Amino acid sequence: MKPNSKKRFKTNEVCKLFDVSRATLFRWEREGMISGPRRDWRNWRLYSSQNIKEIKRIIHTRSETP
């Protein structure tokens, strides 16, 4: 997947894309591993292509750790 810089992803889309739970995603955000995503008018998180890159880095790093 090559994320479009304008594309925004909802929480459930990111969870499905990376097979992670909402709790895990929110924990990474809380711990500062993911920069805070923008919010829409409903206050729902909208993840950017930068956030997607950060998540990929986290997953890659964790997969290398024994």
C-alpha positions as CSV (number, residue, x, y, z in Angstrom):
1,M,0.0,0.0,0.0
2,K,1.3,3.4,-0.9
3,P,-0.6,5.9,1.3
4,N,-1.8,9.1,-0.4
5,S,-0.7,12.1,1.5
6,K,-4.2,13.6,1.5
7,K,-6.0,10.3,2.4
8,R,-7.2,10.0,6.0
9,F,-8.0,6.7,7.6
10,K,-10.5,6.0,10.3
11,T,-9.6,4.0,13.4
12,N,-11.4,0.9,12.2
13,E,-9.6,1.0,8.8
14,V,-6.2,1.3,10.5
15,C,-7.0,-1.6,12.8
16,K,-8.0,-3.8,9.9
17,L,-5.1,-2.7,7.8
18,F,-2.5,-3.7,10.5
19,D,-4.5,-6.3,12.4
20,V,-4.2,-4.4,15.7
21,S,-6.9,-3.6,18.3
22,R,-8.2,-0.1,18.9
23,A,-6.8,-0.4,22.4
24,T,-3.3,-1.0,21.0
25,L,-3.6,1.8,18.6
26,F,-4.8,4.3,21.3
27,R,-2.0,3.1,23.6
28,W,0.7,3.8,21.0
29,E,-0.8,7.3,20.6
30,R,-1.0,7.8,24.4
31,E,2.7,6.7,24.8
32,G,3.8,9.1,22.0
33,M,4.8,6.4,19.5
34,I,2.2,7.8,17.0
35,S,1.8,11.6,16.6
36,G,-1.7,12.6,17.5
37,P,-4.1,12.2,14.6
38,R,-6.4,14.9,13.5
39,R,-10.0,14.8,14.5
40,D,-13.2,15.3,12.4
41,W,-16.3,17.2,13.5
42,R,-17.4,14.2,15.5
43,N,-14.0,14.1,17.3
44,W,-13.2,10.8,15.6
45,R,-9.5,10.2,14.9
46,L,-8.4,10.5,11.3
47,Y,-5.0,9.0,10.7
48,S,-2.7,10.6,8.0
49,S,-0.1,8.9,5.8
50,Q,2.5,10.1,8.3
51,N,0.6,8.2,11.1
52,I,0.5,5.1,8.8
53,K,4.3,5.3,8.4
54,E,4.7,5.6,12.2
55,I,2.6,2.5,12.7
56,K,4.5,0.6,10.1
57,R,7.7,1.5,11.9
58,I,6.4,0.3,15.2
59,I,5.2,-3.0,13.8
60,H,8.5,-3.5,11.9
61,T,10.5,-2.7,15.0
62,R,8.5,-5.1,17.2
63,S,8.7,-7.9,14.7
64,E,12.5,-7.7,14.8
65,T,12.6,-7.8,18.6
66,P,12.9,-11.5,19.8
